[in-house]
């Protein structure tokens, strides 16, 4: 008579091998998830900037992208067409084009960096496009700048760079050392 099954030693060896493999893979999965959230957040921000520019040119009016609340981009952002021309969001008269929620808790907006200028500081927390699609300050001067996103506990960063004619791009400052990425 043949008995089928596993011995206790065989089961313990398999469990030990699985435990070793999981202990190796788990940290990499966490890093993968955080980096994925970083890329998603930065890409979403870039898409919103590009949407704001496209809507400004389509509608022929100033379009703004502002932090959703508290002057902090980490709380999300709002894209709106400034139809009443008062340079501020007025939900009764302006057209809200897009609104997002807060970004992932492990992803942060980098402020106070020489390379994350103009859009990250509290004094100028907005991006404005005129009807021609040019990036402008509220005083009607051309404006360029960058905003940077990072992952807590990692050296990974992504930067959204906007030049003064309104073209935006996403770059990885660790890999792209051109002046266009080092805004």
N, C-alpha and C positions, 0 to 999 in steps of 0.2 A: 504494500500500500504506500502510495506516494503522498506525502504531506506538502501542501502548498502554503506559502506565506513567507514572511520575513522574520528573521531573528531580531531580537532586541538590539543587538550590536549593529546590524545593518540599518535599522531605522534610526538609531542614534547617529551613525555616520552621515546618513542623508540629511538629517536635521541640522547637524553641525555644518555641513557644506552649504546648505541653503542659508543658514544664519550668517556665515562668512560672506557669501555673495551679496546678501541684503545689506550688510554693514558697509560693504564697499560701494554699492550702488546708491544707497539712500542719500548721502551728501551730494552726489552728482545730480540727483533728481531735484533736490532743493535748489541748487545753484541754477539748474536748467529752468526751473519754474520762475525764479526771480528774474533771470535774464530775459525770459520770455515776456514777463510783465513789463520790464523796462522797455523792450523794443515795442511792445504794444502801446504803451503810454506815449512814447516819443513819436511813434507813427501816427497815433490818433491826434496828437497836438499838431503835427505837420499837416495832416489832412484838414484839420479845422482852419489852419492858417491859409491853406490853398483854397478852401471853400470861401473864406471871407474875401479873398482877393477876387475870385471868380464872381461872387455875388456883387461886389462893388462894381466890376466892369459890366455885368449884366444889367444891373439896376440903374447904374449911372449916379449913385449916391455913395457917400462915405459909409463904409462898413467897418465895424469895430469888433475886436475880439478882446474880451476882458475876463479877469478872474470871476468865478461864479459868486464868491462871497469873501469878504474880509481882505481883499487885495492879495490873496494867496492863490497861486495857480494850482497848488495841490488840492484845493477844494473843487476843482473843475473849472470849466470855462464856458462862456456864452458868446456866440457870434450873433450880431444884430446889425440891421440896416438902420442907420440914423436918419430916418425920414423927416424928423422935425429939426434937424441940423443944430441940436443943442450940445453935441459932443458928450452925451450921457445917455444911458439906457432909461427910457421912459416906456414902460410896457403898454401904456395906453395909446401911444402914437407910433412908436418904433416897431419894426418887424423883427421878432426873434427868429433867427434862422436855425440855430442849433444850440443845444445846451447839454453839457455832460455833467456827470457826477464826480465825486472825489476820486483821485487816483489810488492805486493799491497802496496799502500801508507800508510795504517794504520799499516802495519807490519814492524818491524824494526829488523836489525841485531844488537845484543848487542855486543859492544866492550868495552874494558877496564875492563872487569869482570875477577876476578880470576878463575871463572868457565867456561869462554868462551875463552879458550887459543888457541894459535898456529894458528888457521885458521882465526881468526877475526882481528888480528892486521895487519897493513900495511906492516910490514917487512917480513912476511911469508904468504902472501895471496895465498897459493896454497895447494893442496892435491896431493900427488904423490904416485902411486903404482908401484912397480917393477913387472917384469914378473911373479914372484911367488905370487903376490897378497899382499905383505907386504907393509905397510904404511912406506914410507921413506922420510927423508929430502933430500935436494939436495946434502948434503955431505955424503950420503949413510948410515946415522945412522937411527935406527928405530925411528918412530915418532908417538906420540899420541896427541890427542887434542880434543877440542870441539868447537862448535859454537852454539850460542843461538839466538833464534828468540823471539820477544815479540810483543804484541799488544799495540798500543798507547792508553792510557787512561784505561788500564787494568793491572791486576797483572799476567795475563796468560803468560806463557813462555813455550817454547819447546826447548830442547837441543839435538843436534846431536853429539854423542860421538863416537870417533874413537880410538880404542886401537892400540898399536904398532904392532900388527900382522895383522892389516887391517880390522878387523871386526867393523862394524858401527852399531849403534843402536840409536833409538829415545827414549827420556824419558821426563817426566814432572818433573822438579826439585822440584815442590811443593809437589808432591806425592811420588816420588822415592828418598829417602834419602840415598840410598846405595852409596858406594864409586865409583861404576861404573858410576853413573849418575853425581856425584860431581867431575868429572874429575879434 
